[in-house]
Amino acid sequence: MKEYYLWLLQLMGAANPKSLLLIQRYGSAELAYEAIARENDVRFLSPAEKKRLAALSLDNSERILEECGNKGIGIITLDDGDYPYRLKNIYNPPLLLFYKGSLKGLNSEVCISGVGARGATEYTAKVTKRTCTDLAKLGVILVSGMANGVDHIIHSSAVEAGGKTIGVLACGIDVDYPRGSSQLRKQICDLSGAYISELMPNTPASKAYFQARNRIISGLSLGTIVFQAGMGSGSLITADHAVQQGRDLFCFPPRDVFSADYCGVIKYLRDGAIPLFNYLDVVNYYFDSFTDKLDELNRKYDVSPEKHFAFGKSKTDAGDDTSVSGKNADKGIRKKTSSACVKRGGDAAEKFGFDKNEPEYKVIYDFLKQNGKQQLEAITDSCNISPDDISLYLLELEMADVIESFPGAYYGLKL
C-alpha cells in the first residue's frame, strides 16, 4: 500500500488537502491510483497535477521505497495502525511520514510541543531549557521543529535529560537542515525519539514547508507552549493551528511587556491562553496522565505532590461529563455535554444531510448524541466501524461542524 501513497504524494504534493478527499472519494490510495492513472479519471485534477500525472508511474514509488529501505528511512501511512492518532484527526493530516528513529509512545504518552523565536532572548533560553528539562524527566515527549533558536533548545534539553523528543522537519528527511544538525538527530534517535518529514527525500527547505509543517507540530501534541513570539513570528502559525485543532495553548509570560520580542505572546495571553510559569503547570493541567507515575518520579527526581503541586480537583473529578477543550480552554470556558450541545449538534446534522451519506455518519452522530463526549476507541468499538475508516468519518463530520475534537482523542457534538 505504501507505493500508492507515495504515488499520490508525488501527484498532489505535500500538505494538499485534496489528497485526503481523493482517498475518501475512491475508498483508498490504491483505488485512487486505479481510477486516476489507469481509468484516466482526472476530473478533480488541476492543470499542474495533470501534467505531473503524465510523468508519474508506480515504478517511481517502488524505487523510492527501495531507496528509503537502504537508507534506514521508515515510512508510515494514514492506514497504518501506528500512525499517530492525534495527528490523524486534524484537518489535512499528512498522507505519510518519512522518519528515522522510533514513533512509539506518540499514541499513549503526554506529548507537548514547544515553539519560539530563532533569536531567543537570554530569558527565553533560560525558561525554555529549565521547563523542557523538567518535562523530559517526567516522561513528556517534547515536539518541535528542529530549527535554530528555541527549537534547538527544546530538543537538546530533552536529550540532555535523557528524554524523548520528536523533530518535525521542513525539508526532506535526509537533508542536513539546519546545517550541522546531524549529531543532534543521532542523539534523538539513540534515546528512542525520532525526526520526521512529510516531504519527499532530498526536498530542500523552503518557507512554504515551514508553514505547512507547523500543523504537524501542534497536531502531534495535547498542547503547545509558545515561549517567545513577536507579532510576525512563525510560532504564531503553530499557535493558530493548535487552537483550530482543539488543542491546549500555553504561553510563558514575557520578561518585558513593552518588548516587540513578546508582543505575539501577549496577544494570546490577552485572548485567554493558559499562562505557564514552570513545568508544574503542565503537570497540573494533565494531572490524570501522571497519577500512576508520581511515586516513581518522586523517587527519581523528588517530584512530590505535597511539596510541589497545588492541585485541587482534577478535570475529571467534577462528577459529570465536564471537560476543557483546546478551543475554549484558552478562553477560560468550561464546557460540558448538555441539551444545548444536542440541539446545536442537531442543527448541524440537518445541514449535513445524513440521509444522503453513508450510514456510518448517522451511527456516529447518534452515539455521541446519546452518550456525550467519547474517546476514539469507544466510538470505534461501539459503532462497529473499523479503525481504518473511523478517522475519515470523524474528520468529515468535524469539517462539517457536526462534531469537534478534544485533547486525548475525544469527540463530541459541536457546541
C-alpha positions as CSV (number, residue, x, y, z in Angstrom):
1,M,0.0,0.0,0.0
2,K,2.9,2.4,0.7
3,E,3.7,2.7,-3.0
4,Y,0.2,4.1,-3.7
5,Y,0.5,6.7,-1.0
6,L,3.9,7.7,-2.5
7,W,2.4,7.9,-5.9
8,L,-0.4,10.2,-4.6
9,L,2.1,12.3,-2.7
10,Q,4.1,12.9,-5.9
11,L,1.0,13.7,-7.8
12,M,-0.6,16.1,-5.4
13,G,2.3,17.5,-3.5
14,A,2.8,17.6,0.3
15,A,0.1,19.2,2.5
16,N,-2.5,19.3,-0.2
17,P,-5.9,18.7,1.4
18,K,-7.3,17.4,-1.9
19,S,-5.2,14.2,-1.3
20,L,-7.4,13.0,1.5
21,L,-10.6,13.9,-0.3
22,L,-9.4,11.8,-3.2
23,I,-8.8,8.9,-0.9
24,Q,-12.2,9.4,0.7
25,R,-13.9,9.6,-2.7
26,Y,-12.3,6.4,-4.2
27,G,-12.0,4.5,-1.0
28,S,-8.2,4.1,-0.7
29,A,-5.0,5.3,-2.1
30,E,-4.8,2.2,-4.3
31,L,-8.3,2.8,-5.7
32,A,-7.5,6.4,-6.3
33,Y,-4.5,5.3,-8.3
34,E,-6.6,2.8,-10.3
35,A,-9.2,5.4,-11.1
36,I,-6.8,8.3,-11.9
37,A,-3.8,6.5,-13.5
38,R,-5.5,3.5,-15.1
39,E,-9.0,4.8,-15.9
40,N,-7.9,8.4,-16.5
41,D,-10.5,10.0,-14.2
42,V,-8.9,13.4,-14.0
43,R,-12.0,15.5,-13.2
44,F,-10.6,16.6,-9.9
45,L,-7.0,17.4,-11.0
46,S,-5.6,20.9,-11.8
47,P,-3.6,21.5,-14.9
48,A,-0.4,21.3,-13.0
49,E,-1.5,18.0,-11.4
50,K,-2.5,16.6,-14.8
51,K,1.0,17.5,-16.1
52,R,2.7,15.7,-13.2
53,L,0.4,12.7,-13.8
54,A,1.8,12.2,-17.3
55,A,5.3,11.8,-15.9
56,L,4.4,9.5,-13.0
57,S,4.4,5.8,-12.7
58,L,4.2,3.3,-9.9
59,D,7.8,2.3,-10.6
60,N,8.9,5.7,-9.2
61,S,7.2,4.8,-5.9
62,E,8.8,1.4,-5.8
63,R,12.2,2.9,-6.3
64,I,11.7,5.4,-3.5
65,L,10.6,2.6,-1.2
66,E,13.7,0.6,-2.0
67,E,16.0,3.7,-1.5
68,C,14.4,4.5,1.8
69,G,14.8,0.9,2.9
70,N,18.5,1.1,2.0
71,K,19.0,4.3,4.0
72,G,17.1,3.1,7.1
73,I,14.2,5.6,6.5
74,G,10.9,4.4,7.8
75,I,7.6,5.3,6.1
76,I,4.2,5.3,7.9
77,T,0.9,6.0,6.1
78,L,-2.5,7.0,7.2
79,D,-3.8,3.5,7.1
80,D,-1.0,2.1,9.4
81,G,-2.1,1.2,12.9
82,D,0.9,3.0,14.4
83,Y,0.1,6.3,12.6
84,P,-0.2,8.9,15.5
85,Y,-3.9,9.2,16.2
86,R,-3.8,12.7,17.3
87,L,-2.2,13.7,14.0
88,K,-4.7,11.5,12.1
89,N,-7.6,13.6,13.5
90,I,-6.5,17.0,12.4
91,Y,-7.6,18.8,9.3
92,N,-5.4,17.8,6.4
93,P,-3.2,15.2,8.1
94,P,0.0,14.1,6.2
95,L,-0.6,11.3,3.8
96,L,2.5,9.7,5.1
97,L,5.5,10.4,7.2
98,F,9.2,9.6,6.5
99,Y,11.0,9.0,9.7
100,K,14.2,7.9,11.4
101,G,14.1,6.7,15.0
102,S,11.1,5.4,16.9
103,L,7.5,6.7,16.9
104,K,6.5,4.6,19.9
105,G,4.6,6.4,22.7
106,L,3.0,9.0,20.5
107,N,-0.4,7.4,21.0
108,S,0.0,6.7,24.7
109,E,2.2,9.3,26.4
110,V,1.8,13.0,27.1
111,C,3.1,14.9,24.1
112,I,3.8,18.6,24.3
113,S,5.1,20.8,21.5
114,G,7.1,23.9,22.0
115,V,7.8,26.8,19.7
116,G,9.5,30.2,19.8
117,A,11.8,32.6,18.1
118,R,15.1,31.6,16.4
119,G,16.7,34.6,18.0
120,A,15.8,33.6,21.6
121,T,16.5,36.2,24.3
122,E,18.5,35.1,27.4
123,Y,15.3,35.0,29.4
124,T,13.6,32.8,26.8
125,A,16.6,30.5,26.6
126,K,16.6,30.1,30.4
127,V,12.9,29.3,30.8
128,T,12.8,27.0,27.8
129,K,15.8,24.9,28.9
130,R,14.5,24.7,32.5
131,T,10.9,23.8,31.6
132,C,11.8,21.3,28.9
133,T,14.4,19.6,31.0
134,D,11.9,19.1,33.8
135,L,9.2,17.9,31.4
136,A,11.5,15.4,29.8
137,K,12.4,13.9,33.1
138,L,8.7,13.4,33.8
139,G,8.5,11.3,30.6
140,V,6.7,14.0,28.5
141,I,7.5,13.6,24.8
142,L,8.6,17.0,23.5
143,V,7.9,18.0,19.9
144,S,9.4,20.9,18.0
145,G,10.6,22.0,14.6
146,M,14.4,21.2,14.5
147,A,15.2,24.9,13.6
148,N,17.7,27.1,15.4
149,G,16.8,29.0,18.5
150,V,14.0,27.8,20.7
151,D,13.5,24.6,18.7
152,H,17.1,23.6,19.2
153,I,16.9,24.4,23.0
154,I,13.8,22.2,23.3
155,H,15.4,19.2,21.6
156,S,18.8,19.5,23.2
157,S,17.2,19.9,26.7
158,A,15.3,16.7,26.2
159,V,18.4,14.9,25.0
160,E,20.4,16.1,28.0
161,A,17.7,15.0,30.4
162,G,17.6,11.5,28.7
163,G,14.1,12.1,27.5
164,K,12.3,11.5,24.2
165,T,11.8,14.2,21.6
166,I,10.3,14.4,18.1
167,G,11.7,16.8,15.5
168,V,9.4,17.8,12.6
169,L,11.5,18.9,9.6
170,A,10.6,21.5,6.9
171,C,12.8,19.6,4.4
172,G,13.4,16.1,3.2
173,I,14.3,13.5,5.9
174,D,17.9,13.2,4.5
175,V,18.6,16.9,4.1
176,D,21.1,18.5,6.6
177,Y,19.0,21.5,7.7
178,P,19.7,23.3,9.7
179,R,23.3,22.7,8.7
180,G,25.2,20.7,11.3
181,S,22.2,19.1,12.9
182,S,23.2,15.5,12.2
183,Q,24.7,15.0,15.7
184,L,21.5,16.1,17.4
185,R,19.5,13.9,15.1
186,K,21.6,10.9,16.1
187,Q,21.3,11.7,19.8
188,I,17.5,12.0,19.4
189,C,17.3,8.5,17.8
190,D,19.6,7.0,20.4
191,L,17.1,8.0,23.1
192,S,14.2,6.4,21.2
193,G,13.0,9.7,19.7
194,A,12.6,10.4,16.1
195,Y,12.7,13.1,13.4
196,I,10.1,13.1,10.7
197,S,9.0,14.8,7.5
198,E,6.0,14.6,5.2
199,L,8.2,15.7,2.3
200,M,9.9,13.5,-0.3
201,P,13.6,12.7,0.5
202,N,16.1,15.3,-0.9
203,T,13.5,18.1,-0.8
204,P,15.2,21.4,0.3
205,A,13.8,23.6,3.0
206,S,11.5,26.4,1.9
207,K,9.2,29.0,3.5
208,A,6.1,27.2,2.4
209,Y,7.2,24.0,4.0
210,F,8.0,25.7,7.3
211,Q,4.4,27.0,7.4
212,A,2.9,23.6,6.5
213,R,4.9,21.6,9.0
214,N,3.6,23.7,11.8
215,R,0.2,21.9,11.7
216,I,2.1,18.6,12.3
217,I,4.0,20.0,15.3
218,S,0.7,21.0,17.1
219,G,-1.2,18.0,15.7
220,L,1.1,15.5,17.4
221,S,0.6,17.2,20.8
222,L,-2.0,17.6,23.5
223,G,-0.9,21.2,23.9
224,T,1.6,23.7,22.5
225,I,3.8,26.0,24.5
226,V,4.8,29.4,23.0
227,F,8.0,30.5,24.7
228,Q,8.6,33.7,22.7
229,A,7.0,35.2,19.6
230,G,7.0,38.6,18.0
231,M,4.0,39.7,16.0
232,G,5.3,38.3,12.8
233,S,6.8,35.1,14.3
234,G,6.1,31.7,12.6
235,S,5.4,30.4,16.1
236,L,2.0,32.2,15.9
237,I,1.1,29.9,12.9
238,T,1.7,26.9,15.1
239,A,-0.3,28.5,17.9
240,D,-3.2,29.2,15.5
241,H,-3.1,25.5,14.3
242,A,-3.2,24.4,18.0
243,V,-6.3,26.4,18.6
244,Q,-8.0,25.3,15.4
245,Q,-7.2,21.7,16.1
246,G,-8.8,21.9,19.6
247,R,-5.5,21.6,21.4
248,D,-4.4,23.5,24.5
249,L,-2.3,26.6,24.2
250,F,0.2,27.6,26.8
251,C,2.3,30.8,26.8
252,F,5.2,31.9,29.0
253,P,4.6,35.4,30.3
254,P,7.1,37.8,28.7
255,R,10.0,39.3,30.5
256,D,9.2,42.7,29.2
257,V,5.6,43.5,28.2
258,F,6.9,46.5,26.1
259,S,9.3,44.4,24.1
260,A,8.5,43.7,20.4
261,D,10.0,40.2,21.0
262,Y,7.0,39.2,23.0
263,C,4.0,41.0,21.5
264,G,2.7,37.8,19.9
265,V,2.7,36.1,23.3
266,I,0.9,39.0,24.8
267,K,-1.8,38.7,22.2
268,Y,-2.6,35.1,23.0
269,L,-2.4,35.6,26.8
270,R,-4.8,38.5,26.4
271,D,-7.2,36.3,24.4
272,G,-7.1,33.6,27.1
273,A,-4.1,31.3,26.5
274,I,-3.1,29.3,29.6
275,P,-0.2,31.1,31.5
276,L,2.7,28.9,32.1
277,F,5.2,29.6,34.9
278,N,7.0,26.3,35.1
279,Y,6.6,22.6,34.3
280,L,4.2,22.0,37.2
281,D,1.5,24.0,35.3
282,V,1.7,21.4,32.5
283,V,1.6,18.5,35.0
284,N,-1.3,20.2,36.8
285,Y,-3.3,20.5,33.6
286,Y,-2.8,16.9,32.6
287,F,-2.7,15.6,36.2
288,D,-4.6,12.4,35.4
289,S,-1.9,11.3,33.0
290,F,0.7,11.5,35.7
291,T,-1.0,10.0,38.7
292,D,0.3,6.5,38.1
293,K,3.8,7.7,37.7
294,L,4.2,10.1,40.7
295,D,5.7,7.6,43.1
296,E,8.3,6.5,40.7
297,L,9.1,10.1,39.6
298,N,9.3,11.2,43.2
299,R,11.9,8.5,43.9
300,K,14.0,9.7,40.9
301,Y,13.5,13.5,40.9
302,D,11.8,14.4,44.3
303,V,8.7,15.3,42.4
304,S,6.3,15.3,45.4
305,P,2.7,16.4,45.0
306,E,2.6,17.5,48.7
307,K,5.7,19.7,48.2
308,H,5.3,21.0,44.7
309,F,1.8,20.6,43.3
310,A,-1.1,22.9,44.2
311,F,-3.8,20.7,42.9
312,G,-7.5,21.0,43.5
313,K,-9.8,18.6,41.8
314,S,-8.6,17.2,38.5
315,K,-10.6,17.9,35.4
316,T,-12.4,14.6,35.6
317,D,-13.4,14.8,39.3
318,A,-16.4,17.1,38.8
319,G,-18.9,14.3,38.8
320,D,-20.3,14.9,35.4
321,D,-19.0,14.8,31.8
322,T,-17.1,18.0,32.1
323,S,-14.0,18.9,30.1
324,V,-11.9,21.8,28.8
325,S,-11.5,21.8,25.1
326,G,-8.4,23.3,23.5
327,K,-10.5,25.7,21.5
328,N,-12.3,27.1,24.6
329,A,-9.8,26.4,27.3
330,D,-7.7,29.3,26.2
331,K,-10.8,31.4,26.8
332,G,-11.4,30.0,30.2
333,I,-14.7,28.4,29.2
334,R,-15.5,25.1,30.8
335,K,-17.8,23.0,28.7
336,K,-20.0,20.0,29.3
337,T,-22.4,17.8,27.4
338,S,-25.8,19.5,27.7
339,S,-29.1,19.8,25.9
340,A,-27.7,22.9,24.2
341,C,-25.0,20.7,22.7
342,V,-27.5,18.2,21.5
343,K,-29.7,20.9,20.0
344,R,-26.9,22.7,18.1
345,G,-25.5,19.4,17.0
346,G,-28.9,18.6,15.6
347,D,-28.9,21.8,13.6
348,A,-25.6,20.9,12.1
349,A,-26.9,17.4,11.4
350,E,-29.8,18.8,9.3
351,K,-27.4,20.8,7.2
352,F,-25.1,17.8,6.8
353,G,-27.8,15.6,5.4
354,F,-27.2,12.2,6.8
355,D,-29.8,10.6,4.5
356,K,-27.6,11.5,1.6
357,N,-24.4,10.0,3.1
358,E,-23.1,6.6,4.2
359,P,-25.0,5.3,7.3
360,E,-21.8,5.3,9.4
361,Y,-22.1,9.1,9.8
362,K,-25.5,8.8,11.4
363,V,-24.4,5.9,13.6
364,I,-21.5,8.1,15.0
365,Y,-23.8,11.1,15.4
366,D,-26.5,9.2,17.3
367,F,-23.9,7.5,19.5
368,L,-22.4,10.9,20.5
369,K,-25.8,12.5,20.9
370,Q,-26.8,9.7,23.3
371,N,-23.6,9.3,25.2
372,G,-21.9,12.7,25.1
373,K,-18.2,13.2,24.5
374,Q,-16.4,9.9,23.9
375,Q,-12.9,8.7,23.1
376,L,-11.9,7.5,19.7
377,E,-11.6,3.8,20.8
378,A,-15.0,3.9,22.4
379,I,-16.6,5.3,19.2
380,T,-14.8,2.7,17.1
381,D,-15.9,-0.2,19.2
382,S,-19.5,0.9,19.9
383,C,-20.3,2.0,16.4
384,N,-18.7,-1.2,14.9
385,I,-16.7,0.8,12.4
386,S,-13.1,-0.3,11.5
387,P,-10.2,1.7,12.9
388,D,-9.1,2.4,9.3
389,D,-12.4,4.0,8.5
390,I,-13.4,5.8,11.7
391,S,-11.0,8.7,11.4
392,L,-12.2,9.5,7.9
393,Y,-15.8,9.6,9.1
394,L,-14.9,11.7,12.1
395,L,-12.8,14.1,10.0
396,E,-15.7,14.8,7.6
397,L,-18.1,15.3,10.4
398,E,-15.6,17.7,12.1
399,M,-15.1,19.6,8.9
400,A,-18.9,19.9,8.6
401,D,-19.0,21.3,12.1
402,V,-21.3,18.5,13.3
403,I,-18.7,17.3,15.9
404,E,-15.4,18.6,17.3
405,S,-12.3,17.0,18.7
406,F,-10.8,17.4,22.1
407,P,-7.5,16.6,23.7
408,G,-6.9,12.9,24.3
409,A,-8.7,11.8,21.1
410,Y,-12.1,12.6,22.4
411,Y,-15.0,13.7,20.2
412,G,-18.4,15.4,21.0
413,L,-21.1,17.2,19.2
414,K,-20.2,20.7,18.1
415,L,-21.3,23.4,20.6
